Amino acid sequence: MSGHDSKYFSTTKKGEIPELKEELNSQYKDKRKDAVKKVIAAMTVGKDVSSLFTDVVNCMQTENLELKKLVYLYLINYAKSQPDLAILAVNTFVKDSQDPNPLIRALAVRTMGCIRVDKITEYLCDPLQRCLKDDDPYVRKTAAICVAKLYDINAELVEDRGFLDALKDLISDNNPMVVANAVASLAEIQEHSSRPIFEITSHTLSKLLTALNECTEWGQVFILDALSKYKAVDARESENIVERVTPRLQHANCAVVLSAVKMILLQMELITSTDVVRNLCKKMAPPLVTLLSAEPEIQYVALRNINLIVQKRPTILAHEIKVFFCKYNDPIYVKMEKLEIMIKLASDRNIDQVLLEFKEYATEVDVDFVRKAVRAIGRCAIKLERAAERCISVLLELIKIKVNYVVQEAIIVIKDIFRRYPNTYESIIATLCESLDTLDEPEAKASMIWIIGEYAERIDNADELLESFLETFPEEPPQVQLQLLTATVKLFLKKPTEGPQQMIQVVLNNATVETDNPDLRDRAYIYWRLLSTDPEAAKDVVLAEKPVISDDSNQLDPSLLDELLANIATLSSVYHKPPDAFVTRVKTIQKTEEEEYPDGEGGYSESHSHAAATGASPPQTTSNAQSSAGRSQATPAPVPDLLDLMGMDNSSAIVSADPTTPAGPSLPVVLPAATSQGLQINAQLIRRDGQVFYSMLLENNSQVPLDGFMIQFNKNTFGLAAGGPLQVPPIQPGTSASTLLPMVLFQNVSPGPPSSLLQVAVKNNQQPVWYFNDKIPLSVLFSEDGRMERSSFLETWKSLPDSNEISKDFPTFVMTSVEATLDQLAASNMFFIAKRKHSNQDVLYLSAKIPRGIPFLIELTAAVGVPGLKCAIKTTGLEMAPLFFEAMESLLKS
């Protein structure tokens, strides 16, 4: 839309839809175009304009390209909720796909591919086949992408109609953009297929390399990504491929550069000539450096990829460490990544420059960045033995500036340096001890305590230093307590004098008696047992020589690194995780007949995370439902294909019970065989283990096997809907199958007064939709947590006004015994509270609760052996009283 089109978003007068309808049917072209713009504007801001579907579709018959685009946009948005009406547009699509104007031909095919309605796909095939062989390259490249969209809707259809072969033929097309789109489409299809679809041969390789020089930047990315999966025959072929791809390194688009780098890195694995490899490393450095002059977000992506590249090929950027020096205005996420790469590129040759930078960073204002810089100095010391002394000098200078968090980080890294180079730099311990009073972070405290314990024999006042920590032993975090325990034992073993003996007693007592931490307690008991039985063995265990720690700057596992390098320029290389760790791919093997239904609406059983918001419903009354079922014998129901199991993912659906589980012999008939072409359904809602199920027995009295069963529940008072697909095996003639369908509540609630009516539609592959009515007994919704304490019951009864009390007589019911009646009601989660006598009658008090916390306080009055029972209830949900008495009557009869 142009800049003047904002007026279409302004609110109109009341009666907006009728006004738009009138304008859409205007005889004036400009008025119709303005009306369609208003409809699109309303759709964009979230208004429901689906009722104008027919009127908008009528506007398709136009030569105006802008209007046609707008109508197509509307169709894409609403075709899913109006699949039957979308068929009306098919003739225009087919006609447009043969229009003399290539833009209109391409637009028609593109739109048909975007309308994800199964009914339309069969009409899409012929136009798509024509467009794949169209004279105009713009139409061919659009058709190529459309094949991938069609494959996503119906893979079997694409394979049967030979579209995959047509796509492969397009790789030899003389237009580079057609080649790029064909490659993109085949790559997309391959990702969703479990068998090889797109394999590059030496013949297609040359075609792709030729197209690479001429197609657009995104076309180049698709081709480079496809080529990166090609395994060259030998080193010579790898060199040839790399030579053809190398010019892409100078491209202005960052995605093309990174895809080219990925391609070259993978081919370098096969190249044996060290000179060629060295030259390639030199050629890759400048484009990677150039990426760091882009926007911060692109810098970050580039840095994450460079992080992987330098782990595999550090020589590529070995001389470019200066470009990774942090600038004052770099965002913190860029600075952190630069630090990581500087550590990886640090060497004996450049360590002085690097340390100067790190020292500078350690005086900045961002605390997290400063900590990371101090740790970086320590990691360089561990990595480079010859530079360790210079690193320690810098750390000591930083300690002298007395900034608390700098001092604490320095002590943490010096502890690691001591472990890396034992008995080398212990002379600095005295300087570290001066900072004891400033330590307040657990990791810094634990590091300092480890140093004191490890070098207790070299520290004259080690016992005093440790004693200062012992005063707050119970309040310290577990990390510090564990180090204090070990350090005190080390001190005792190295200096078994009176002071350490008293300290060890205090520590062991604190660590075993006063603590709740099992790790600390167990370690203390082990030390206690060792010290009390064999002190020499304790020395061998506690003072054993420790392994030297190593440099962790190349922390990725080689196999993981190779996988990430194969995914450079994707999210995988930014997350540093393999794609499988954060992307779930569904492999399409073969779609079943069940999956051929169009996307459904309403409350039909779906495996999608969402259902369409609108849609036709089964009839609203009993008589209508019965007459619909009767009519269905002669002709299919007028609401076809509402049931949707397309793209069913059973892993995400609630799996129902084993279909062979008996549903019980006493299920009432809800759909007689006489009115439904021999299919008889017995069904009833039941409650089992706190879950509502729809127990069903399906009998096949017809002459043909029945399969592909699906079910939908209409809107109802409690919003009951299927919690998963209806799992019924194929039923042979003369046999039956049982199933338990899990139900969920409040999914599709109907407005109006409460009703126990449950309207159901069932469909199979051989018959039309059958509608029938069932009842929702309120008793199946009584929850297991409905029991009330006697005092709470009495208090609630008194607090509810008399207007919330209602009663009903059941004159024919005869109570044989109080216990039997209570047991019968308890089975339906109506819990006994109390009993009293009143004029030879028993008065029973019970409680029950339905979802959303609505309680029922029940008073039953009856005499044993005498006809008649009076039921009075008090409840906050008075509108539910009729349903309660209906359920009570059913329970008493049973």
N, C-alpha and C positions, 0 to 999 in steps of 0.2 A: 504493500500500500504506500501511497505517496504521503508527504508530510501534511497534506490538507485533509487526510482521512480520519483525523482524530475526532471529527464531529460525529462519526458513526458510533463512537463509544459513549456518547452522551445519552443520558436516560431519556426515554420518550414518555409520552402521556400514557395514561392507563389504557389497557387494551392493546398492549404492544404486539402480541402475537397476531390478533386479527388484522391489525394495521399492516404488519409485515406480509401476512398472507395476501392481502389485497394488492399490495405493491408488487409482490412477486408475480402476480397474475396480470399485471398491467400490460397494456398493448404497446407501451413505450419502452424501448430498449434501455434508455438511460435510467428510467425509474426502476426497472428490474435489476439493473446492475447495482444501483444504490441500495436497493433492498437486500440483495445478496451480501453486500459489504456490511450492512447493519447486522445481518444474521451471523456472519463470521465474527463481527465484533462482539456480539452477545455470547457466542460460543467461546470466544477467547477469554472472556472474563468469568466463564463458568456457568452461564445461564443455560437452561435446558431448552433448546430450540428444535428438538427431535420431531415435534409435532408438525413442523414445516417441511418434513423430508420430501413428500411428494411434490410440493410446490417448488422446492429448490431444484429437484431432479428435472422438472419440466424446463428449467432455464438452461439445461445442458445443450439444447438444440440451438446453438448460436455460433456465429463465425468469429465472435469477439474472443480473442485468446485470453485476455485478462479475466473475463467473466467465467470462461470455461475453467481456468485454474482455480478460481474461488469455489465454484461448484464442486470440483474434484476434491478440494480441501475439505469441504463440508462432508462429502461422501465418505472419505477416509475416516473421519471422526465418528460418524453415526452408523455406518454400514453394519457394524458388529451388533448394535442394539436393534437394528431394523433389517435383519437379513432378507426377509421376504420382500420388502420394498426395494432393497438394493438390487434385486434381480431386474427391476424396471430399468435400471441404468445400463444393463448389459448390452442391449442393442446399440446404444449410442457409443459405448466403448468400442465395440467391434467395428462400427462404422468409422469412428475416429482413428482406429488403428490402420485404416486404409486411406486416410485423408492425404491429399497431395502435399500438404505442409508437413515436413519431417518433425517439426516441433510438436505438432498436435499428435502425430503418430506415437512419438516417444512419450508424450504426456499421458496418453491413453494407457499405454502398456505399464508405465511407472505406477499410475494410480491403481490399476487393476491388481498389480503386485502388492500394493500397500493395503488393499482391502482384504483383511485376513478372515474371509468368510468362505467356508468350504464350497458352498453352492456356486460361488462365482469362479472358483479355480478351474472347473471343467470348461467354462466358457473362455478362460484365459489362454488355454493351450494353443488353439489355432492362431489367434493373433500373435502370440509369442513366437510360434514357429516361423511365421511370416517375417516378424521383425528381426529375428536372429539372422535372417538372410537378406535384410533390407539393403537397398543400394546406398542409403545414407549412413555414414559411420556413427552419427549422433544417435540414431535409432538403434543401431546394433549394440553400441556400448550401454545404452539404457536397458535393452533387452537382456544383456549379459547379467547385469545386477539383479534383474527381475527373476532369473532362474534360481538364484540363491534364496530369494524370498519365497518362491513357490516351493522349493525343497523343504524349507522350514515348516510350511503348512502341510505338504503332502509329498513326502520323499518318494513313495512308491510311484506316484504319477509321473514325477520328473524322470525316473529311471525308465519307466515303461514307454514314455513318449520320446525317448532318445535325446532329451535336452542336454544330458551330460556330454554326449558325443558332439553335439552342436557347439557346446562351450569349448571343448578341446579343439575343435576346428578353428574357433575364433582366435586361438593362440597364434595361428599362422596368418591372421588378418594383416592387410597392408597398412592399417591405421594403428598407430601405437596406443592410442587411448582405448580402442576396442580390446587390444591385447591386454592392457593393464586391468581393465574391468573384468575380462574373462579370467585372468589370474586371481584377482580379488575374490570373484565369485566361487571359483573352484577351491580356493584356500578356505573360504568360509564353509563350504559344503564338507570339505575334508575334516574340519574340526568337529563336525557333528556326526560323522560317519565312523563306523568301527572297521570298515574295510578300505583298502587303498583306492582313492578316487583320482588323485592328481599326483602323478609321478613324472618328474622332469627327466627326459632322456637327452642324449647328446644332440639330437635333432632339434628338440624344443629349446634346448639351452641357447643355441645360436640365435633363434628367433627372439628369445627374451632379451638377450644382450643387445641385439640390434634395436629393439623397441625402447630399451632403457634410455638411449640418448635423446629420444624425440618426444617422449610422453611428458605429461605434467608432473609436478613434484610429488603429488600423492600417488600417481601411477608408478613413479619410480620406487616409492616406498613399498608398494605392493609387490612389485617385481623383485626388488632386492630381498624382501623377506622370504619370498618363494625360493629364490636362488640360494639363500642361506641354508636351506634344507637339502640342497643337492650335494651328493658325495662325488667328488671328482675321481676319475679313474686313476690318475697318477699325478706326480708333481708337476709335469709339464702342463697338463690341463689346468691344474690349480693356478699356475703362474699366468696362463692365458686369461683365465677368468678374472683374476685380480687386476691384471693389466687393463682389462676392459672396464672394470668397476672403479678403479682409482680416480678417474676424473670427477666422480660424484663427491669426492671429499671436498671439492671446492664449491659445492652447492651452497646457496644462501639459506636454504631451509634446513633447520637443525635436525629434523626427523630423517631427511635424506642422508645427512652426514653420519648420523649414528647408525642407520641401517647399513650404510656402506662400510663403516668400521666393523660392524658385526660380521658382515660378509667376508671381509678381508681377514679378520682374526680367525674365523673358522677355516678358511682355505689355507692359512699359514701353517696349520697343523700338518698338512701334507707336503709342504715345500721343504726340501732337504738342503737347499743351498743357503748357507749362512749369509752370504752377501745379499741375496734377494731379501731375506728376512730382515737384515739390518737396514736396507734401503726402504723397505715397507714401514718399518718402525719410525724412520725419519720422516716419511711422508705423512704418517698419521698424526704426528705431534702438532703441526700448525693448525689443522682444523679443530682438534680438541681444545687447543688453547683459545681459538677464536670463539668457541662456544661460551667461554667464561666472560665475554664482554657483552653478553645478551642480558635480558631482564633477569632479576633474581630468581624467578620461578624456573626459568630455563637453565640458569646456572646450577640450581639445585639438582635438577634432573641430570644435567651433564656431569656434575660432580659425583652423583651416586653411581653413574655408569663408569666414570673414570676410576672410581674406587675399585671396581671389579677389574678393569683393564690393567691397572698397575700391579694388581696381585698376580696376574697371569704374565704380563709383559712389562716389568718395571722399567726396562730400558727405553720404552717409548717416550716417557716424560722425565727421564732421569736428569736432563739438563734444563728442565723448565720449572724447577721448584719455585722460582720467584713469582710465577703467575698465581700461585696458590697462597701467597701472603695476603692476609686479611686487610681489607680496606675499612676505614672508619665507618663508612655508611653501609657496609654489608649487613643484611639481616642476620639474626643469630643463627638461623638454620643453615645459612650458607657458610658462616664462620666455622660452625662445628664440623661440617663436612670437609672444609679446607684443612682444618687441623688434622683430621684422620688421614688425609692424603699426604700431608707434609710428613707425618710420622712414617708412612710407608715409603716415602721417597728419601727420607733422611739417610745420609751416608757419611763416611769419614771425610769425604771431600767437602760436603756442604754443611756439616753439623754446626760450625761456628755461626753461619748466617741464620740457621734454623733456631739455635738457642737464643740469639739476639731477639728474634721475632717473638719467641715464646715468652722471654723475659718481659718484653714490652706488653704482651697480651695479659701477663699476670698482674699488671698494674691498672687494668681497665676497670670500668664500673660494673659491668655485668657479672654478677657473682658466678653464675653457672659457667660462663665462658672462661673466667679466671681459673676456676677449679679444673676445667678441662685442659687449660694451658699448662697448669702445674703438673697434672698427671701426664701430659704429653712429654714433658721434660724427663720424667721418670721412665716412661716407656722407651724414650730414645736411649737412656742410660742402659736399660736392660738389653736393648737391641744391639747397640754398638759398644763393644767392650773398651775400645781405645778412647771413646769419647765419654766414658762413665765419669771420670774424674772431673771433666769440665762441667758435666751435668750437675754433679753434686755441688760444685762451687756455686753454680747459679742458684740451686735450691737453698744453699746456706745464705746467700745474699738475700733471697726472698724471705727467709725466716727472720732475718735481721730487721726487716721493715715492720715487723710486729702486727701485721694485719691478720686478725684471728683466723679467718677461713683459709688464707694462704698458708699460714703456719700449719694448720691441721692437714691440709692436702699434702704439704711437703713431707710431713711425718709419715703419712700413709705410703707415699711413693718411696721414701727412703727405706722403709721396712722391706719393700719388695727388692730394692737395690741390695740390701744386706743379704737377702736370700739368694740373689743372683750371683753376688760376689762375696762369699763368706770370708771372714778374717782379712778383709782388705781395707774397708773404710770406717772401722769402728772408732777411729780417733774423733769422729764428729759427734759421738754420743753425748759428750758433756754439753755441747751446744744445744742438742735436742732437749736435754733434761731441764734446761733453763725455761723451757716453754710449757712445763707440766701444768702450771696453774691455769693456763688459758684454754686447755682442752675441754670441750663440752660436747663434742659429737662422738657417738658410739664407735664409729670406725677408726677415728683418730685416737681415741682412748685405747681401744683394743690394740692398735698398732704400737703405741708407745709402751704398753704393758708387755707386749711380745718382745720388744727390744730389750726392756729391763730384765725380763726373765731369761732371754736367750744369752745375754751378756752379763749376767749377774756377777760372775767372778771378776769382771773388769770394772764394775761400778762399786765404789767403796760403800756408798750408802744405799745400795739397792733395796735393803729391807725397809728403810725409812720411806723410800719413794713408793714402794708397793703398799706400805701401811697407810699412806695418805689416800690411796684408792679404796682400801678395805673399809674405811669408815662409812662409805656409802654403798657397800656391797649389796644389801637387799634391794636398794632402789635402782641399781644399774640395770640396763637392758641385758638380755641373755648373752649377746655377743661379747660384752665386756666381762660379765661374770665368768664365762667359760675361759677367757684369756687370763683373768685374775687367778682362777683356780690352777691352771696349768703353770703360770709364771711362778706362783708361790711354791708349787711342788718342785719346780726347777731350782728355785732359790734354796729350798731346804736340802735338795740333793747335792747342790754345789757348795753350800755353806751350812752344814748341819750344826749350827750353834743354837744358843738358847733363844735368841730373837726369832729366827725363822721357825723354830719348833713351836713356839707359842702361836705364831701367825698361821702355821699349817693347821693347828688344832681349831682355831677360830674359823678359818675358811672351810675346812671339811665339815664342821658343825653347821655352818650357814648353808652350805651347798647340799647337805643331806636332810637336815631337820627343818630348816626354815624356808625351803623353796618348794614351789609347785612345778618347776620345770623338770620334766623327766630326763631330758638330755643332760642337764647340769647334774642332777642327782645321780644318774647312772655313772657319769664320768667320775664324780667324787667317790662313789663306792669302789670303783675299779682302782683309783689311786690309793684309797685307804687300805684296800686289801693288799695291793702290791707293797706299800710301805710297811705294813705290819707283818708281812710274811717274809719278804725277801727284798731288802733295799737295793741290792746289787741288780736284781732283775728289773726293779723300778728304774734304775739308772739306764739300763740297756734299752728300755721302752721309751722313757720320757726324753732322755738326752741322746737318742739315736741320731746319727747323721742324716740330715734332711736332704732330699733331692734338690738339685739346683733348678730354679724356675726358668722358663724360656720366654722368648719374645712372642707376644700374642698378636702382633699387629697384622699378620696375615691369618686371621682367625677362621676363614671359611674353609670347609672341607673341599679337597680338590674336585671330587665328583659334583658337589653342589656348585662350585665355582664354574665348572664347565657348563652345567645346565643353565646357570644364570647368564653366562656369556652368550649362549645360544638364544637368549631372550633379551639381548640388549635393545634399548629403545622401546621397551614395553614396561608395564607396571611392575612386572617381576623384577626387573633390574633396579627399580626405585625402591621397592620393598625389601630387596635382597632375600626374597623367598621364591621357591619354585611356583609356577602357576597353579599347580594342584593344591597348594596350601591355602589359596584364597579364591579360587574360581572352581565352581562345580560345572563340569561339562556333561551334558546328556548326550550319549551316543545313540543316534537313531539307527536301529537295525532294520526293523520292518514294522510299519504301523498296522495295528489290528483293525478289524472292522469297527470295533467300538470307537476307535479314534477318528472315524470319518465323519462324525457328527459335527456340525458347526458349534461355535462357542455358545453356551447356553445362558439363560437368564434366570432371574428369580431365585428360588431356593433349591434349584436342582443340585444333585450330588455332584460336586466338582473336586478335582484335585488341585486346581489353581488356588493361589492364595487369595484371590478375589473373584467375585462373580459380577456379571454385568448388573448395573443398577436398576434397569427397567426390563420389562418383558411381559409377555402374555401370561395369564394365569389360568388354571383350570376353572370351570364354572363355579359360581358362588353358592348355588343352592342344591339341595338333594335332588330335586326333580330334574334340574338341568344336567347334573352329573350323570344320572341314570339314563336320561334321554341321549346324552352324548355317547355313552357307552353303547347304547342300542344302535345309534346311527353308525358307529364305527364299524359295525359288522359289514355294512354295505360299502362305505367309502372311508378313506382315511380321515382322521380328525382334522379340523381346520387349523389346528395349532401344531404343525408338523415340526419334527426335529428340534423340539425345545430342550431335549435332554442332551447333556454335553459331557462326554468323557474324553474330549480331545486333549492329547498331550498328557494322559494320566500318569502321574508319578506316584506309584504306590508307596514309596518311602515317605512321602509327605502326608499321605492320607491316613486316617485312623483305620487300621485293619480290623474288619469285623471278625466275628468268631468263625470257626471252621464251618463251611457251608453244610457239612454233613451232620453237624450237631442237631439232634432232633429238636424241633420247635415246640413240641408238646402236642398231645392228642386233642386238646379241647379248644383249639383256636377257632373263633367264629369265622364263617364264610363272609368275605367282604366283596368278592367279585365272583359270581357264579359262572360256571363253564357255559351255561346256556346262552349267556349274553356276551361272551367274549371269545368266540371262535374256539372253544374247548380249553381255554386257560382258566383254571380255577385258583383263586388266591384266598387262603385263610390267614388272617393276621390279627395282631393285637399288640398294644404297647405294654411292656413289662418293665419291672425294675429289678436289677441284679447287681449286687456288690456296689451299690451307690451310683449306678449308671443306668440311664434309660435306654432301652433297646426296642426296636420294632421287630417282633418275632413273626416270621413269615413261613408259610408252607405253600409252595407253588406246585400245582398238579397240571401235567400236560395230558389233556384228554383229546388233543387234536391228532392229525395223521402225520405231522411233520415235527422234526426236532426243533426246539426253541432255544435260542441263545442270545447273548448280548443284552442281558436285562439291565435296565436303568430305571431309576425312580426319582420322583420329585414330589415335594410336599408344598401345598399352597400356603400362603400367609395364614397364620392362626394365632390364637390368643397368647400362646406361650412361645411363639417363634420357633416351634420344633422343626428341625431340619436334619437331613442326613449328615452324619459325622464322617462319612467316607463313602466310597463307591459300593453299590449293591453287588455283593460277591455271590453269584449263583452260577454253578457249572451248567453246561448245556444239558437240557432236559429232554430225554428221548420220549417218544410217544408212549403213553401208558405208565410213565414213571413220575416221581415227584422229587423235589429238593427243598431242604429247610435252610434257613439262614437267620442269623441275629444281626440286624443292622444297628450299629451304634448311633444314637441321636444326640444332637446338641440343642441347647435352649437359646431363645432370644436372638435368633438369626434373622427371622423374617416375620416380625410381629404385625398382626393385622389390627387396624384401629377399631373403635366401636366397643360395645359391651362384651364382656367375657362370654365365650362359647366353647363347648366341648367338641365342636365339629372339627374334624381333621380331613381335609380333602387331599387325595393322593392321585398321582398319575404314574402309571407303569408302562414301559415300552420294551419291546424286544426287536430283534432284527427281522423277524418274519411277520409281525403283526403291527397294526397301528397303535396309537396311544390309547390306553384304557384308563378311564377315570372311575374312581369309587370314593365313597365316604366312609370314614371310621370315626370312632369317638376317642377323646382324650380323657381317660379316667383320672380325676385329680389325685387319686391315691398313688399313682405311679410317680407323682412329683413330691410326695411326702418324703422329706429328707431324714437321714439317719441322725441328725443333730437336733431333732425336734423335742427331745425329752427336757422337761423343766423341773427344777427343784420345787418341792411343795410350797415353800415360803414364797418363791418367785411367782409360782402359779397364782397363789392367793393375792399377792400384791398386784399382779397384772390384771387379774379379774376385777379387783376393786377399782383400779385406776381407769379401766375402760368404762365409758358412760353406758347407760342402759340402752341408748339408741344404737349401740354397736352389738346388741344381743338380738338374736333371731332364733326361732325354734321351728321344728317340724315333727309331726307325728307319723309313725310307721305302724298303722293299726294291725297289719297282718303278721308282723314279726313276733315269733315266740322265742324267748330266751330259755334255752334248755339248762344252762348253768353259767354262772358268772365267769368262772375260769375259762370255759371254752370260748365265750364271747371275747374276753380280754386277749386270749391267745390269737384268735382270729384277727382282731384289730392290730395287735402288736406286729403281726406278719406284714402289715402295710405301714409300719412306722407311725402308729398311733399309740402313744406311750401312757401307761396307767400311772395316775398320780395319787388318787385316794378314793376311799369308798365310805359311804354312810347309809344308814337305814332311815326310811321315811314312810310311815304308814304301810308297813308290810312290803314296801318296794325298795329295791336296791338303787342307790344313786351313785353312779360311777363318774369320776373326773379323769379326763385324759388330755394330752396335749399333742399337737402335730405342727409341722412347719413346712411351708412350700418355698421354692426359690425366691430370692430377693427379700428373705427374712420375714415373710408374712406369717404370724402365728395363728393357730386355731386353738382356743380353750374350749373343751367339749364337756358337756354334762349330759349323761345318759340316764334316763329314769325308766325302770321296768321291773316287773315281778317275774320270778322264775316260773315257767310253765303257763303263764297267763298271756294271751295275745295282746300286743300293743307295746310300743316303745316310744318315748319322747326324747328327741335330741335337741338340745339347746347349745348354741355356740356363741362365743364372743371373739371378735377378731378386728384387726385394723383394716383388713381387706374385705369389707362387707360386700363388695360387688362380686366376690368369689363364692358367696354363700350358696347360690343355686347349684354351682358346680360341686360344692362340698356335699350337699345333700344328695345330689345325683350319684356321687361316688359312694356315699354312705349306704344308700339303698342297694347299690350293686354289691357292696361288701356283705351286707346283712343277708342278701338273698343267697350268696354263695356259701 
